[in-house]
Amino acid sequence: MAENQLKALEKKIDELISLCTNLNRENQTLKLDSQGWHNERLRLIASNDLARTKVEAMINRLQALEQQS
């Protein structure tokens, strides 16, 4: 009886180790994905700021041309 309990416990421990390994792997993947999304967000913010600056410059030039007329 005790040997059966030991084997069952050993099996559960092996399953827990496997689960922890899988969770650690998944966690690392999620961290990498999160970093990638963060970098993409920063890139998009910079691109948006550049576009905004260009549009504002065009508006200012158009207003200057309009005032000259």
N, C-alpha and C positions, 0 to 999 in steps of 0.2 A: 504493500500500500504506500509506504513512504517513498519508494522508488518511483511509483507512478506520479505522486505529487511533485517529486523533484523534477521529473521529466516535463510535467505540465508547467512548472514554474520556469524551467529552463527555456521551454518553448515560448512562454509569454515574454520572458526577458529578451529573447532573440527577436521577437516581433516588435518589442519596444525599441530595441536598438535599430532595427530596420526602419521603423517609423521615424525615429529621431534623425537618422541619416537622410531619409527622404525629405523631412521637414527642413533640415539644414540646407539641403540642396535647393529646395523650393524657395527658401528664404533668401539665399544668395542670388537666385535668378530674379526674384522680385526686387531686391536691392539694386541690381544692375539695371533692370527695367525702369525703376524709379529714377535712377541717376540719368538714364537716357532721356526720359520724359522731361526731367528738370532741365537738361541741356537743350533739348528741343524748345522748351518754353522760353529759355533765355534767348535762343537764336531768333525765335519769332518776335519776341519783344523788341530786340535790337532792329530787326527788319521793319517792324511796325513804326518804330521811332524814326528810322531813316526815311520811310515813305512819308510820314507826317511832316518831317522837316522839308522834304522836297516839295510837297504840296503847298506848305506854307510859303516857301520861297516863290513858287509859281504864282500864288495868289498875290503876294506882295509885288511881284513884277507886273502882273496884270493891273493892279491898282495904280501903280506908278505910271504905266502906259496910259491908263484911263485919265489920270490927272493931267498928263501932258497934253491930251487932246482938247 
